[in-house]
Amino acid sequence: MPSKIDGKKVGFVGAGAMAEALARGFVDKKVIESSDIWCCDPSKSRMDVFTEFGANAVKDGPEVRSSYIAVRATVDLSRFLTCNLVLA
């Protein structure tokens, strides 16, 4: 069955937990094939996580920057900590 965005690539700048969750969700929901997912990260262990489910991983490269959809998943840690302090 073809993916929903067949023939396109998704690139993640950073291969952290949030990028992994998004990438796995895209694959699980058949939005994109794992072979069309690219990530770049300086950490070999994080790149290995992506390659284990069939995605492509590089330290840095034009593959990610030239992706059809480039994603940079970030968390504003200062807001997160502020929320935790307010709730505590």
FENQUI-V39434 format. One record per backbone hydrogen bond with DSSP energy under -0.5 kcal/mol. NH is the residue of the N-H (numbers start at 0). CO is the residue of the C=O. E is the energy in kcal/mol with one decimal. If there is no record, write none. Layout:
# FENQUI-V39434
nh=NH co=CO e=E
nh=NH co=CO e=E
This chain:
# FENQUI-V39434
nh=3 co=29 e=-1.5
nh=4 co=30 e=-1.9
nh=5 co=2 e=-1.1
nh=7 co=4 e=-1.8
nh=9 co=35 e=-2.3
nh=10 co=68 e=-2.9
nh=11 co=37 e=-2.7
nh=12 co=10 e=-0.5
nh=12 co=70 e=-2.7
nh=13 co=11 e=-1.0
nh=13 co=39 e=-2.3
nh=19 co=15 e=-2.6
nh=20 co=16 e=-2.5
nh=21 co=17 e=-2.3
nh=22 co=18 e=-2.8
nh=23 co=19 e=-2.9
nh=24 co=20 e=-2.1
nh=25 co=21 e=-2.6
nh=26 co=22 e=-2.1
nh=27 co=23 e=-3.2
nh=28 co=24 e=-2.4
nh=29 co=26 e=-1.4
nh=30 co=25 e=-3.0
nh=31 co=25 e=-1.0
nh=35 co=32 e=-1.8
nh=36 co=33 e=-1.6
nh=37 co=9 e=-3.0
nh=38 co=55 e=-1.5
nh=39 co=11 e=-2.0
nh=40 co=57 e=-1.5
nh=43 co=41 e=-0.6
nh=46 co=42 e=-2.1
nh=47 co=43 e=-2.6
nh=48 co=44 e=-1.2
nh=49 co=45 e=-1.3
nh=50 co=46 e=-2.2
nh=51 co=47 e=-1.9
nh=52 co=48 e=-0.7
nh=52 co=49 e=-0.9
nh=53 co=50 e=-1.4
nh=54 co=49 e=-2.2
nh=55 co=36 e=-2.9
nh=57 co=38 e=-2.5
nh=63 co=60 e=-0.8
nh=64 co=60 e=-1.4
nh=65 co=61 e=-2.3
nh=66 co=63 e=-1.3
nh=68 co=8 e=-1.7
nh=70 co=10 e=-3.4
nh=72 co=70 e=-0.5
nh=73 co=71 e=-0.6
nh=76 co=74 e=-1.4
nh=79 co=75 e=-2.0
nh=80 co=76 e=-2.8
nh=81 co=77 e=-2.1
nh=82 co=78 e=-2.6
nh=83 co=79 e=-2.2
nh=84 co=80 e=-2.4
nh=85 co=81 e=-2.2
nh=86 co=82 e=-2.3
nh=87 co=83 e=-1.6
